[in-house]
Amino acid sequence: MSGSALTLLVIEDDPAGAFTVPELLDESGSGTRVRIRTARNLTEAERLLTDDIHCVLVDLALPSGRAGAPDAEPDDLAPLRHVLRLAPRHAVLALAATGDAELAARAVRAGAQDHLFREELDGRLLSRAIRYAVERKRADATQVKLTESRLRAQENARLERGLLPTPLLQGSELHFASRYRPGRSRALLGGDFYDTVRTPDGTVHAMIGDVCGHGPDEAALGVELRIAWRALTLAGLCGDELLSTLQEVLEHERESEEIFATLCTVDIAPDGRQAGLCLAGHPSPLIARPGRAARLLPYEDGGPALGLLPRARWPRRAVELGDAWSLMMYTDGLIEGRSAGPGTPRLGQDGMAAMVNRLLAAGLRGEALLESAVTQVGELNGGELTDDVAVLLLSRRPGPA
């Protein structure tokens, strides 16, 4: 505050006493000038309490009045409490007589930044006290904002964690792994979404999808679609009927007609050897079998993304999985990064398949495989990925997967 001016509002019974000078020069050498305004009572102070006031000095000897009900005990700090309510963003100093040290201490506990004793007051002490009180109030306000921000962040994190899916696979022989990395900084949720459930007939249903865009609205829509998918799946819907109903949900919940979502659904038979595949504008899963290179499942018969065509259809394609296999489902964040740094071609599905085969050859399976895949995609891109990335892995094995 060097070289600047501060304005003090003094509220006391006799402003013609110690505060006759309209401006004090700080004797500390900082060049700070202190302008003084005076008020004889709280009513006048309320009128003078404008935004250019930096600090308020309230005389604790002002008439205290009564706190609360008419028959309540007198409150010596009533004038101070009134000022604190009037000026929640201003620094406040309490002025007391030397013999009222306990009252002055109580004033600080009630919310004043500091106290001064009338008999010891001089220009230098007053200027310093004003500057310290203003800085202390600023520091307190900053700390409050930081605390509020931290609490909001913790609350948002708890909320977002609660919205992430918990796979329902009780009774299934399949093994599940997943990785999720939102593109938004400091977020836990993005527009990508996935889920896995086992229905009473023993069929395992898995889904992964991507709402276009990366903001909180897209993340919220992704959660809605995931929950709708789980409810519809548990209600017995599958294939084209399920996707048609999800498209209706999307059309009702999206903010504009330009919003769409890609989706890949797989339903795995109770014996684990066959599956049905539906694609709605989404990349096809990657399947890996022992002794064979991982490859993409057929994707020629896919339908459009949800929300693009009003009466679209999504054919269900039967797929032979075999005895032992790992099925990796992913969003386009895994394949749209660069293959060797900025300016190089995108990794693409073929590049991703080659990368996964290298990781499988190195003996990686399950969680370790997905963790390494997401890490390597970032390294190949030459920097952080801006798109959301979701990957899930379902495996059936006699042995590690």
Buried (B, 14 or more C-beta within 10 A) or exposed (E): BEEEEBBBBBBBEEBEEBBEEEEBBBEEEBEBBBBBBBBBEBEBBBEBBEEEBBBBBBBBBBEBEEBEEEEEEEBBBBBBBBBBEBBEEBBBBBBBBEEBEEBBBBBBEEBBBBBBBBEEBEBEEBBBBBBBBBEEBEEEEEEEEEEEEEEEEEEBBEEBEEBBBEBBBEEBBBBBBBBBBBBBEEBBBBBBBBBBBBBEEBBBBBBBBBBBBBBBBBBBBBBBBBBBBBEBBBEEBBBBEBBBBBBEBBBEEBEEEEBBBBBBBBBBBBEBEBBBBBBBBBBBBBBBBBEEEBBBBEBEEBBBBBBBEEEBEBEBBEBEBBEBBBBBBBBBBBBBBBBEEEEEEEBBBEBBBBBBBEBBEEEBBBBEBBBBBBEBBBEBBBEEBEBBBBBBBBBBBEEEB
